[in-house]
Amino acid sequence: MAPRINARDREALRALPRLMQRKVDGALRGSVEDLRDVVGSLNQLKDVTPLLLPVFHAQLEAYPVPDGITPDVVPVIMLAKWSMGGIVQICHNLGNNISLGERIVHDAVASKWEMLFPWMQFFSNNFLPPSQRPAALPHGLSVSTYEALRITIHPLSTLCQFTTTGRQLMRMNPTVQAFFFRAWVIVDGLKSDDVADPLREGDKNLSALIRANMCSLSVICMEDTPASLPVSIIASAAGGTFPMASLALRYIRRMTKEVSNMPEPRLRARENVDFSSMTVCATGLAQAILFMQSLGDREGGCQELLLQIGSIRTVLSAVTTLWERLLTPAWNSSDNEPDIGLAARRRVLYIAYRYIGYSMNCANDSALVISQALQHGLLECLLRTGSSRAERVDNTKRFDDDHDIQLLKELPRFFVFSKVLRVLHPALQRLDRVDLQERASQDPVLWEVWQAVDSAARTFTNFHELPEGAPFYRYQCCSPKCSLNFSEDVVTAYRCSGCMLTRYCSKDCQKDAWESGHRIHCRMLRSALANQDVREIRKSLPVIAMIESWICEERVNEIRALDKDTVKTSSEDRSIVEVDLSVYPIELNMYSLREYFLVCGSHTFEREVAESITTSEESPYDVVAVKVRLGREYYSLFSPATALGLAFGWTSGIQGGRYIHEHPRAPDT
């Protein structure tokens, strides 16, 4: 069936130059050469190009989509290739003109989706690797990988950019999602030479721009979508959950490399191609990080797997590699433009910091997340990427909203865990060597927050280095009649199943300890772990106890004031001070014992343990509780200092808010 257009559309074509009218007539008679010439002239025709949409649609409607590639369908495939290419070019020429684009994209793509999508699937299945195409193409058939990609992806991209219909398709249509993520997997495996455009020779940024486009589309697919659907579709396209997670990380690494390898723009302005490409690809990098976060945040997602295979290292590597390039000011009006200015480029870094903050708050082992982040330069990144004098910054908004400030403010609540403190000390030493004060102090909000964080970091790392901060019960037999030391990794050591803390070299030593007083202290030690076996709390209990002792000494007057305001139901009711280490600055809360257990419910230690403790009349409180947070979970611990002191004779060495001992710490194996 020959292509046909209606009389109104044909009349409209009279607005074209005469030569172009003759080419259109030839195309409608089935001339591949004339249709190619029409498409090749689109950039010169400018505003009248939408008049040609009926011509391209007529070509695609006239012939059924072939089942495969055979010599007899070569003309049909070539006519479809040029027609799809013409539609793509008309949409591409819209740029960011939303008001015009919505109408044209509706006419070009949205209204004809049922016709266009089968052709997109045909070119994807037959011309993108691994494809069903024969080793040698029939004579006259020429479709490059770049052309197939353009036909496959650009209609979706344009549809999502300009219409709600496109975004709905990506969010809700499983067939379209599966189609897109097949292309997502394919693009990851392509090299720069695979996507060279014959009409844009020497354009080294083309593969990067294609990947940036894929990153943006992948995020649209994950927005407001039923939680399990996209993850299962993506995993199916990638070949499993692990390949899916690996691909998500590889997109981030490749986008980082692509941006870093781009030539430094001579002029940081929209009209400079290198600068424009850099900002587009940097935005693509940010979208790749957002997509990775979405993968981890959904039911059936792979958050823990992403952390295991290096997501924190990958994200911080991107920040370390690109921060200077992204934040270099142009010192012209482009610095303030919404899509390419300093604020837009800074947003890339904020999305990286947001991912680290998200992982810190949601991972099963959030202490490990922070440890990895510190090892891979988080503190250096935060201090280097503060706002500069070239940026117009609202300091109030910055303090409340910006992800680097929020991340920095939340770090100290992890400084109570040994796993974090072990890497925090070397991180502080690195900072001392590089001296970032001049750069960081340009941002007064960042510098103010950092000084508070730095003070907490150095105080708590000092506690960790002291002998009282070592988890002695992990590498020595806890029987009072035995002095045997062993590695904490020794699997033959016997651990008390009651308190989950003490270890013994033999059953005899465990029995001796029980009879020598552990039967009394066991329940108390278990309460110091909030009655839960959390490895990081077990290993960090002496450090937490030291911080508890220091706070209670340092802020004793504040505690006395709180005690005066506490309402007790009777003279027998007791007061309990809660040292809240789950926030920073550390907060103190005072309750009556009855009120505390009403507020905390079952998420704390046993009331009987608190009631068994006696204190001096001069003490402004009867019992101390310590609140910590790991991931999404909060834990309310019975006073670790009291429990370790009564069970082992442990002392913090702190008096009057100062450490008074003078001996070195035993090795923390």
C-alpha positions in Angstrom: 0.0 0.0 0.0 1.4 3.4 -1.1 1.8 6.1 1.6 -1.1 8.6 1.6 -1.8 11.9 3.3 -5.1 13.8 3.5 -5.9 16.8 1.3 -5.4 19.3 4.2 -1.9 18.1 5.0 -1.0 18.0 1.3 -2.2 21.6 0.9 -0.1 22.6 3.8 3.0 21.2 2.1 2.7 24.0 -0.5 4.5 26.2 2.1 7.7 24.3 1.4 10.2 25.3 -1.2 9.4 23.9 -4.7 12.4 21.6 -4.7 11.4 20.2 -1.3 7.8 19.6 -2.6 9.2 17.5 -5.4 11.3 15.5 -3.0 8.2 14.9 -0.8 6.2 13.7 -3.8 9.1 11.3 -4.6 9.1 10.0 -1.0 5.4 9.4 -1.1 5.9 7.3 -4.2 8.4 5.2 -2.3 11.7 6.8 -3.1 14.2 6.1 -0.4 16.6 8.7 -1.8 14.1 11.4 -1.9 13.0 10.7 1.7 16.6 10.7 2.8 17.0 14.2 1.2 13.9 15.5 2.9 15.3 14.4 6.3 18.7 15.9 5.5 17.1 19.3 4.8 15.2 19.5 8.1 17.8 21.8 9.8 17.5 24.3 7.0 13.7 24.3 6.9 13.4 25.4 10.5 9.9 26.5 11.5 8.0 24.6 8.7 9.4 21.1 9.6 6.2 20.1 11.5 4.4 20.2 8.2 6.4 17.1 7.2 5.2 14.9 10.1 2.2 13.6 8.1 4.7 12.4 5.4 6.8 10.5 7.9 3.7 9.0 9.6 2.3 8.0 6.2 5.4 6.0 5.4 5.3 4.1 8.7 1.5 3.4 8.4 1.8 2.2 4.8 3.8 -1.0 5.5 3.6 -3.6 8.3 6.6 -4.0 10.5 8.7 -6.9 9.1 9.3 -10.1 11.0 13.0 -10.0 10.2 15.6 -8.8 7.7 15.2 -10.2 4.2 16.1 -8.6 0.8 12.4 -8.1 -0.1 11.8 -5.8 2.8 15.0 -3.6 2.5 13.1 -0.7 0.9 10.4 -0.8 3.7 13.1 -0.8 6.4 15.0 2.1 4.8 11.8 4.1 4.4 11.0 3.4 8.1 14.5 4.4 9.2 14.4 7.8 7.5 10.8 8.4 8.6 11.7 7.6 12.2 14.9 9.7 11.9 12.8 12.6 10.5 10.4 12.5 13.5 13.3 12.3 15.9 15.1 15.3 14.2 12.0 17.5 14.3 11.6 16.8 18.1 15.3 17.3 18.7 15.2 20.7 17.1 12.7 21.8 19.7 15.5 22.1 22.3 13.9 23.1 25.6 11.0 25.0 24.2 8.3 23.6 26.4 5.3 25.6 25.2 5.9 24.7 21.5 7.3 21.3 22.3 4.3 19.9 24.1 2.0 20.4 21.0 4.5 19.2 18.4 5.6 16.1 20.5 2.0 15.2 21.0 1.4 15.3 17.2 4.7 13.7 16.3 5.0 10.9 18.9 2.2 10.7 21.6 -0.7 10.6 19.2 1.0 7.9 17.0 2.6 5.8 19.8 0.8 2.6 18.9 2.3 2.9 15.4 5.8 4.1 16.4 6.5 1.7 19.2 6.5 -1.5 17.1 9.0 0.1 14.8 11.2 1.1 17.7 11.1 -2.5 18.9 12.0 -3.7 15.4 15.1 -1.5 15.2 16.1 -2.4 18.7 15.8 -6.1 18.2 17.5 -6.2 14.8 20.2 -3.5 14.9 21.3 -3.2 18.5 23.7 -5.8 19.9 23.1 -8.6 20.6 20.7 -8.5 17.6 19.0 -10.9 15.2 20.6 -9.3 12.2 22.4 -11.5 9.6 26.2 -11.4 9.4 26.0 -9.7 6.0 23.2 -7.2 5.4 21.2 -7.4 2.2 22.2 -4.9 -0.5 20.9 -1.4 0.1 20.3 -1.8 3.8 22.3 0.5 6.0 21.4 1.1 9.7 24.3 2.0 12.1 24.2 1.3 15.8 23.9 5.0 16.4 21.0 5.3 14.1 19.3 2.4 15.7 19.9 3.9 19.2 18.5 7.2 18.1 15.4 5.6 16.7 15.0 3.4 19.8 15.6 5.9 22.6 14.9 9.5 21.4 11.2 9.2 20.9 10.9 8.0 24.6 13.2 10.8 25.7 11.2 13.4 23.9 7.9 12.0 25.1 9.1 12.1 28.7 10.5 15.6 28.4 7.5 17.3 27.0 4.4 15.2 27.9 2.8 13.6 30.9 1.8 10.7 28.6 5.5 9.8 28.2 6.2 9.9 31.9 3.2 7.7 32.6 4.4 5.2 30.0 7.8 4.9 31.7 6.4 4.7 35.1 3.5 2.3 34.6 3.8 0.3 31.4 5.8 -2.9 31.9 6.4 -3.5 28.2 7.9 0.0 27.7 10.0 -0.4 30.9 11.3 -3.8 29.7 12.1 -2.2 26.3 13.9 0.7 27.8 16.0 -1.3 30.3 17.1 -3.7 27.5 18.5 -0.6 25.8 20.0 0.5 29.2 21.9 -2.7 29.4 23.0 -2.5 25.7 24.3 1.1 26.0 26.4 0.2 29.0 28.3 -2.4 26.8 28.9 0.0 23.9 32.2 1.7 23.2 32.6 5.2 21.9 33.3 3.9 18.3 30.1 1.8 18.4 27.9 4.9 18.6 29.8 7.2 16.2 27.4 9.4 14.1 28.5 9.4 10.4 27.2 13.0 10.2 29.1 14.2 13.3 32.6 12.8 12.8 35.0 13.6 15.6 32.3 14.2 18.2 33.9 12.5 21.1 31.1 13.5 23.5 28.4 11.6 21.7 28.6 8.4 23.7 28.6 10.4 26.9 25.5 12.3 25.9 23.7 9.1 25.0 24.6 7.6 28.4 23.5 10.8 30.2 20.1 10.5 28.4 19.8 6.9 29.5 20.5 8.0 33.1 17.8 10.6 33.0 15.2 8.2 31.6 16.0 5.5 34.1 15.1 7.9 37.0 11.8 8.8 35.3 11.0 5.1 35.2 11.5 4.8 39.0 9.3 7.7 40.0 6.0 7.0 41.6 6.1 3.4 40.4 4.8 0.3 42.3 7.8 -0.7 44.3 8.4 -4.3 43.1 7.6 -3.9 39.3 10.6 -1.9 38.1 13.2 -3.7 40.1 12.1 -7.1 38.8 12.0 -5.8 35.2 15.5 -4.3 35.5 16.9 -7.4 37.0 15.4 -9.5 34.3 16.9 -7.2 31.6 20.3 -7.2 33.3 20.5 -10.9 33.9 20.0 -10.9 37.6 20.2 -8.8 40.7 24.0 -8.7 40.9 24.5 -7.7 37.2 21.8 -5.0 37.7 23.7 -3.6 40.7 27.0 -3.8 38.9 25.5 -2.0 35.9 24.1 0.8 38.1 27.6 1.4 39.6 29.3 1.1 36.2 27.0 3.9 34.8 28.3 6.2 37.6 31.9 5.3 37.0 31.6 5.8 33.3 29.8 9.1 33.5 32.5 10.3 36.0 35.2 9.3 33.5 33.4 10.8 30.6 33.0 14.2 32.3 36.6 14.2 33.6 38.0 13.4 30.1 36.1 16.2 28.4 38.3 19.1 27.3 38.3 22.1 29.7 35.9 24.6 28.2 37.6 27.8 27.0 34.4 29.7 27.7 31.9 28.6 30.4 28.8 29.7 28.6 25.8 28.0 27.0 27.0 28.5 23.4 30.3 26.7 24.1 29.8 23.0 23.0 32.3 21.6 25.5 30.7 23.4 28.4 27.2 22.5 27.4 28.2 18.8 27.0 29.9 18.8 30.4 26.8 20.2 32.2 24.5 17.7 30.4 26.8 14.8 31.3 27.2 16.0 34.9 23.5 16.1 35.2 23.4 12.5 33.8 25.9 11.5 36.5 23.6 12.9 39.2 20.6 11.0 37.6 22.7 7.8 37.7 23.3 8.2 41.4 19.6 8.9 42.0 18.7 5.8 40.0 21.1 3.7 42.2 19.5 5.1 45.3 16.0 4.2 43.9 17.2 0.6 43.2 18.2 0.2 46.8 15.2 1.9 48.3 12.4 -0.3 46.9 11.0 -3.6 47.8 13.1 -6.3 46.2 15.9 -3.7 45.8 19.6 -4.2 46.4 20.7 -1.6 48.8 23.0 -3.8 50.9 24.4 -5.4 47.7 25.3 -2.0 46.3 27.1 -1.1 49.5 29.0 -4.4 49.4 30.2 -3.9 45.9 31.5 -0.3 46.4 28.7 2.2 46.0 30.1 4.6 48.7 33.6 4.4 47.2 32.2 5.0 43.7 30.1 8.0 44.7 33.0 9.7 46.6 35.4 9.0 43.7 33.0 10.9 41.5 33.0 13.9 43.9 36.8 13.8 44.4 37.4 13.6 40.6 34.9 16.3 39.5 34.3 18.8 42.3 36.8 21.4 41.0 35.6 21.2 37.5 32.0 21.5 38.5 32.5 24.4 40.9 34.9 26.5 38.8 33.0 29.7 38.3 32.6 31.3 34.8 32.6 34.8 36.3 29.8 35.8 33.9 26.0 35.6 33.7 26.0 31.8 33.1 26.9 31.2 36.7 23.4 32.2 37.6 21.5 30.3 34.9 19.2 27.7 36.4 20.2 24.7 34.2 24.0 25.3 33.7 24.9 27.7 36.5 27.0 27.0 39.7 23.9 26.0 41.6 22.9 23.4 39.0 26.4 22.0 38.9 26.6 22.0 42.7 23.4 19.9 42.7 25.4 17.0 41.3 27.6 17.0 44.5 24.5 17.4 46.7 22.9 14.3 45.2 26.1 12.4 45.9 26.0 13.5 49.5 22.3 12.7 49.7 23.1 9.1 48.7 25.7 8.8 51.5 23.3 10.3 54.0 20.5 8.0 52.8 22.8 4.9 53.2 24.0 6.2 56.6 20.5 6.3 57.9 19.0 3.2 56.2 21.7 0.6 55.8 21.8 -2.5 58.1 25.4 -1.6 59.1 25.4 2.1 59.0 28.7 2.2 61.0 30.3 0.4 58.1 28.9 3.0 55.6 30.5 5.8 57.6 33.7 3.9 58.0 33.9 3.4 54.2 33.0 7.0 53.5 35.7 8.3 55.9 38.3 6.0 54.4 37.5 7.3 50.9 37.8 10.9 51.7 34.3 12.1 52.8 35.7 14.8 55.2 38.1 16.1 52.5 35.3 16.3 50.0 32.9 18.1 52.3 35.5 20.7 53.2 36.6 21.3 49.6 33.2 21.6 48.2 31.8 24.4 50.4 30.3 27.5 48.7 32.8 30.0 47.2 32.8 33.7 46.9 31.4 33.4 43.4 28.2 31.9 44.6 25.2 33.8 45.8 24.3 31.8 48.8 21.4 32.2 51.2 23.1 31.1 54.4 19.8 30.4 56.3 18.5 28.2 53.5 21.9 26.5 53.2 21.9 25.6 56.9 18.4 24.1 56.6 18.4 22.4 53.2 21.8 21.6 51.7 22.9 18.0 51.8 26.5 18.6 52.6 25.6 20.5 55.7 23.0 18.0 56.7 25.5 15.1 56.2 28.2 16.9 58.2 25.8 17.7 61.1 24.7 14.0 61.3 28.2 12.5 61.4 29.0 12.9 65.1 26.3 10.6 66.2 28.3 7.8 64.7 31.5 8.8 66.6 30.4 6.5 69.4 31.1 3.3 67.5 34.5 1.7 67.5 34.3 0.8 63.8 34.0 4.4 62.9 36.5 5.7 65.4 39.2 3.4 64.0 39.1 5.1 60.7 38.2 8.6 62.0 41.6 9.1 63.6 43.6 8.6 60.3 41.0 10.7 58.5 41.7 13.6 60.9 45.4 13.1 60.4 45.0 13.4 56.7 43.1 16.7 57.1 45.8 18.1 59.3 48.4 17.3 56.6 46.4 19.0 53.7 45.1 22.0 55.7 41.8 22.9 54.0 40.9 25.8 56.3 41.4 28.5 53.6 39.0 26.7 51.2 36.4 25.6 53.8 36.3 28.9 55.7 35.0 30.7 52.5 31.7 29.1 53.5 30.8 30.4 56.9 28.0 28.0 57.5 30.1 25.0 56.6 33.0 26.2 58.7 30.9 26.8 61.8 29.4 23.3 61.5 32.8 21.7 60.8 34.4 23.3 63.9 31.8 21.6 66.1 32.1 18.3 64.3 35.9 18.5 64.5 35.8 19.1 68.2 33.6 16.1 68.8 35.7 13.9 66.5 38.9 14.6 68.3 37.3 14.2 71.8 35.8 10.8 70.9 38.8 9.5 69.0 40.8 10.2 72.1 38.4 8.1 74.2 38.8 5.3 71.7 42.6 5.4 72.0 42.6 5.2 75.8 42.8 1.9 77.6 39.4 2.2 79.1 37.9 2.4 75.6 39.1 -1.1 74.6 36.5 -3.9 74.6 38.6 -6.0 76.9 35.9 -8.7 77.4 36.3 -9.6 73.7 40.0 -10.7 74.0 40.4 -12.0 77.5 38.7 -14.7 79.6 36.2 -13.0 81.9 36.6 -15.4 84.8 38.1 -13.6 87.8 40.3 -16.7 88.3 41.8 -16.7 84.8 44.0 -14.2 83.0 44.2 -15.9 79.6 44.1 -13.5 76.6 43.0 -14.6 73.2 42.1 -13.0 69.8 38.6 -11.8 69.6 38.3 -13.9 66.4 38.9 -17.1 68.3 35.8 -19.2 67.6 36.4 -21.7 70.3 35.9 -19.2 73.1 32.6 -19.7 75.0 30.3 -16.7 75.0 27.6 -16.2 77.7 24.2 -16.6 75.9 22.6 -14.5 78.6 24.5 -11.2 78.5 26.0 -11.9 75.0 29.1 -10.0 76.1 31.4 -12.1 78.3 33.7 -14.7 76.8 35.6 -17.6 78.5 38.4 -19.9 77.5 36.7 -23.0 78.9 33.4 -24.2 80.4 35.1 -24.4 83.8 36.0 -20.7 83.6 32.4 -19.9 82.6 31.0 -21.8 85.5 33.5 -20.2 88.0 32.5 -16.7 86.7 28.8 -17.5 87.1 29.3 -18.6 90.7 31.6 -15.6 91.4 29.0 -13.0 90.6 28.1 -13.2 86.9 24.7 -14.6 87.8 24.0 -11.1 89.3 25.6 -9.0 86.6 24.5 -11.0 83.6 21.1 -9.4 83.3 22.6 -5.9 83.9 25.1 -6.4 81.0 22.4 -7.6 78.8 20.4 -4.5 79.6 23.4 -2.4 78.7 23.0 -3.9 75.2 19.3 -3.0 75.2 18.6 -6.8 75.4 19.6 -7.2 71.8 22.7 -8.8 70.3 24.0 -6.0 68.1 27.6 -6.6 67.3 28.6 -2.9 66.8 27.1 -2.0 70.2 28.9 -4.9 71.9 32.3 -3.9 70.5 31.7 -0.2 71.3 30.3 -0.5 74.8 33.4 0.9 76.7 33.6 3.9 74.4 29.9 4.6 74.8 30.5 4.2 78.6 33.3 6.8 78.5 31.2 9.2 76.5 28.4 8.7 79.0 30.7 9.4 82.0 32.2 12.5 80.3 28.8 14.0 79.5 27.4 13.3 83.0 30.5 15.0 84.5 30.7 17.8 82.0 27.1 18.8 82.1 26.2 18.0 85.7 24.7 21.4 86.3 22.4 21.0 83.3 21.3 17.6 84.7 20.6 19.2 88.2 18.4 21.8 86.5 16.5 19.1 84.6 16.0 17.1 87.8 14.3 20.1 89.5 11.8 20.3 86.7 11.0 16.5 86.7 7.6 15.6 88.2 7.7 12.5 90.3 4.5 10.7 91.3 5.8 9.8 94.8 8.8 10.1 97.0 9.8 6.6 96.0 9.7 7.4 92.3 13.2 7.7 90.9 14.8 9.9 88.2 16.5 8.7 85.1 18.6 10.9 82.9 18.8 9.9 79.2 22.0 10.7 77.4 20.8 10.9 73.8 23.8 10.0 71.5 21.4 9.4 68.5 21.5 13.2 67.8 24.2 15.8 67.8 24.7 18.0 69.7 24.1 15.4 72.4 20.8 15.9 74.2 19.9 15.3 77.8 16.4 14.3 78.9 15.2 13.7 82.4 12.3 11.5 83.3 10.8 9.9 86.3 11.3 6.1 86.2 7.6 5.6 85.6 7.4 8.2 82.8 10.6 6.8 81.1 9.1 3.3 80.7 5.8 4.7 79.5 7.6 6.7 76.8 10.1 4.0 75.7 7.7 1.0 76.1 9.4 -2.3 75.2 12.3 -0.7 73.3 14.6 -0.4 76.3 16.1 -2.4 79.2 14.2 -4.1 82.0 12.7 -1.9 84.7 13.9 -4.3 87.4 17.5 -3.6 86.5 17.0 0.1 86.9 15.3 -0.4 90.2 18.1 -2.5 91.6 20.6 0.4 91.3 21.3 2.6 94.3 23.1 6.0 94.1 24.4 8.6 96.6 22.0 11.3 97.9 24.1 14.0 96.2 23.6 12.5 92.8 21.1 14.5 90.7 19.8 11.3 89.1 19.3 7.7 90.1 19.8 5.9 86.8 21.4 6.7 83.4 20.1 5.5 80.1 22.0 6.0 76.8 20.2 6.2 73.5 22.1 5.3 70.3 21.0 4.8 66.7 22.3 2.4 64.0 20.5 2.6 60.6 16.8 2.9 61.1 16.9 1.4 64.6 17.2 3.2 68.0 18.5 1.4 71.1 18.0 2.5 74.7 20.9 1.1 76.8 21.0 0.7 80.5 24.0 2.8 81.7 27.1 1.0 80.1 29.4 2.8 82.6 27.4 1.3 85.5 27.1 -2.2 84.0 30.8 -2.4 83.2 31.8 -1.0 86.5 29.7 -3.4 88.6 30.5 -6.4 86.5 34.3 -5.9 85.9 35.4 -3.1 88.2 35.8 -0.9 85.0 36.3 2.8 85.5 36.2 5.5 82.9 39.2 7.4 84.2 37.2 10.6 84.0 36.8 13.0 86.9 35.6 16.6 86.7 35.1 16.2 83.0 38.8 15.3 82.4 40.7 12.0 81.9 43.0 11.5 84.9 44.9 8.2 84.1 48.4 8.2 82.6 48.9 4.7 81.1 48.8 3.7 77.4 46.0 1.7 75.9 46.2 -2.0 75.5 46.1 -3.1 71.8 42.6 -3.4 70.4 42.8 -6.5 68.3 
